[in-house]
Amino acid sequence: MTDAPQPESSEPAHDPEVLELAQKVFDLARHGETDTLAAYVDAGVPANLTNDKGDSLLMLAAYHGHPGAVRALLERGADPDRTNDRGQSPLAGAVFKGEDEVVEALLGAGADPRAGTPSAVETAQMFGKEELVRRLTA
C-alpha cells in the first residue's frame, strides 16, 4: 500500500468571514442601504458580485425597488444586463415588480429591454403593461 495523497475536494474552500461579508453586502442591496453598499463597492467589493443563484447586487436592489442603490451600483460599473442563473435581467425584475423609478434608472444606464428570458418587454406584455411595452420598444 502506498501513502498517496488523497485527491482534494472539487469544492472550493470558503472562508466563513468572506461568506459572512458577502451575505452582508447582498443584504445591503436587498434592503436598499445605498451609502453603506456604495462604500463596500468603493472599498473593493465587485459591483457585479453574484450570489449562489446568480443574482447580482444590482438584481437584488432592482427587484426589491431601491432606485438609489441601483443608481449607485450602476455608477460603480454594475452591468445593467447581467442575467441571473434563470436568465432574468434586473430590468425584467423591476418591470415584474412594478418599480417604475428603478426601470427608469436602468434604462438611463443603457439596459437592454430585450435582454434575458423573459425579457423586460416580454414581462411587460405578459402583465398587460401596454404603456411600458411602448416605452421599452420606442
Backbone torsions as a table, in degrees:
resi	resn	phi	psi	omega
1	MET	NA	142.0	178.7
2	THR	-106.1	159.6	176.0
3	ASP	-98.0	49.9	-179.4
4	ALA	-65.3	141.4	178.4
5	PRO	-64.7	144.3	177.1
6	GLN	-76.7	143.5	177.8
7	PRO	-62.7	143.7	178.6
8	GLU	-74.5	153.3	177.0
9	SER	-61.5	146.1	177.3
10	SER	-77.9	-10.5	177.3
11	GLU	-76.6	130.2	177.8
12	PRO	-68.5	148.3	176.3
13	ALA	-74.3	136.8	-179.7
14	HIS	-120.1	124.2	177.3
15	ASP	-74.2	122.4	-179.2
16	PRO	-55.9	-33.8	179.1
17	GLU	-68.3	-36.6	178.3
18	VAL	-67.9	-43.2	178.7
19	LEU	-63.4	-38.8	178.4
20	GLU	-64.4	-42.5	177.8
21	LEU	-63.4	-45.1	179.8
22	ALA	-59.5	-44.5	179.3
23	GLN	-61.5	-39.4	178.6
24	LYS	-62.3	-43.4	-178.6
25	VAL	-67.2	-40.5	176.3
26	PHE	-61.6	-40.1	178.0
27	ASP	-65.1	-37.0	177.3
28	LEU	-61.0	-42.5	178.0
29	ALA	-65.9	-45.0	-178.3
30	ARG	-61.6	-34.9	-175.9
31	HIS	-99.1	-0.1	175.8
32	GLY	72.3	32.2	177.9
33	GLU	-82.0	74.8	-168.3
34	THR	-57.4	-52.3	-174.8
35	ASP	-62.7	-44.0	-179.1
36	THR	-69.2	-42.3	177.3
37	LEU	-58.8	-46.9	179.2
38	ALA	-61.4	-38.7	179.3
39	ALA	-63.9	-40.7	177.9
40	TYR	-64.6	-42.3	179.0
41	VAL	-66.4	-41.9	177.0
42	ASP	-61.0	-29.4	-179.0
43	ALA	-85.4	-2.7	174.4
44	GLY	126.1	-6.7	174.7
45	VAL	-67.3	130.3	-178.4
46	PRO	-61.1	134.0	178.9
47	ALA	-63.0	-24.2	-179.4
48	ASN	-103.7	22.6	178.1
49	LEU	-56.4	136.2	178.6
50	THR	-123.6	153.8	177.7
51	ASN	-91.3	-170.3	-175.6
52	ASP	-68.0	-9.2	177.2
53	LYS	-105.6	3.5	-179.1
54	GLY	82.6	6.2	178.0
55	ASP	-75.5	122.9	177.5
56	SER	-80.4	167.1	174.0
57	LEU	-56.5	-40.6	179.7
58	LEU	-63.8	-43.1	178.3
59	MET	-58.8	-45.6	-178.5
60	LEU	-64.4	-43.7	179.2
61	ALA	-65.7	-40.5	-179.0
62	ALA	-67.6	-48.7	-176.5
63	TYR	-63.0	-33.8	-178.3
64	HIS	-92.4	6.4	169.8
65	GLY	76.2	45.8	-178.9
66	HIS	-118.8	84.3	-176.0
67	PRO	-61.2	-33.6	178.4
68	GLY	-63.8	-44.6	178.2
69	ALA	-66.1	-39.4	177.6
70	VAL	-59.2	-50.3	-179.9
71	ARG	-61.0	-42.8	-179.6
72	ALA	-61.0	-42.3	179.4
73	LEU	-67.9	-42.0	178.1
74	LEU	-61.6	-41.2	178.4
75	GLU	-63.5	-22.2	-178.3
76	ARG	-102.0	14.4	171.5
77	GLY	97.7	10.2	177.7
78	ALA	-63.9	139.9	-179.2
79	ASP	-79.7	114.0	-176.9
80	PRO	-68.0	-16.4	-177.6
81	ASP	-107.2	6.4	-178.6
82	ARG	-67.3	120.7	-179.2
83	THR	-92.5	156.8	176.8
84	ASN	-86.0	-174.4	-176.4
85	ASP	-65.1	-16.4	178.0
86	ARG	-96.2	4.1	178.0
87	GLY	82.7	12.8	-177.5
88	GLN	-90.9	138.7	178.5
89	SER	-98.5	158.5	175.5
90	PRO	-56.8	-38.4	-179.3
91	LEU	-65.0	-43.9	178.0
92	ALA	-62.9	-38.2	177.2
93	GLY	-62.7	-41.7	179.4
94	ALA	-68.1	-37.3	177.0
95	VAL	-64.2	-46.8	179.9
96	PHE	-57.0	-42.7	-177.6
97	LYS	-83.8	-5.3	179.7
98	GLY	71.5	32.5	-178.5
99	GLU	-92.5	81.3	-173.1
100	ASP	-59.9	-41.3	-178.9
101	GLU	-67.3	-35.2	176.1
102	VAL	-68.1	-42.3	177.2
103	VAL	-56.2	-47.0	-179.5
104	GLU	-63.0	-40.7	178.8
105	ALA	-63.2	-42.8	-179.8
106	LEU	-67.2	-44.2	178.1
107	LEU	-63.1	-39.2	178.0
108	GLY	-62.4	-25.3	178.7
109	ALA	-92.6	5.1	176.3
110	GLY	91.1	16.8	178.3
111	ALA	-58.9	140.2	-179.4
112	ASP	-86.9	115.3	-178.9
113	PRO	-64.7	-13.5	-179.3
114	ARG	-103.1	3.5	179.0
115	ALA	-76.3	147.0	174.1
116	GLY	86.5	173.0	-178.7
117	THR	-137.3	114.3	-10.1
118	PRO	-70.6	154.9	178.8
119	SER	-74.5	172.3	176.4
120	ALA	-62.7	-38.7	177.9
121	VAL	-62.2	-48.8	-179.8
122	GLU	-62.7	-38.2	178.9
123	THR	-63.8	-45.2	178.4
124	ALA	-62.1	-39.6	178.3
125	GLN	-65.0	-43.4	-179.4
126	MET	-57.7	-35.8	-175.6
127	PHE	-100.8	13.3	175.0
128	GLY	64.7	30.1	179.5
129	LYS	-91.1	73.0	-172.6
130	GLU	-61.5	-40.3	178.9
131	GLU	-61.9	-40.4	179.0
132	LEU	-69.6	-38.1	175.9
133	VAL	-57.5	-46.1	178.5
134	ARG	-61.0	-42.4	-179.8
135	ARG	-63.4	-40.7	-176.7
136	LEU	-75.8	-22.9	-177.6
137	THR	-104.8	3.2	-178.5
138	ALA	-72.8	NA	NA
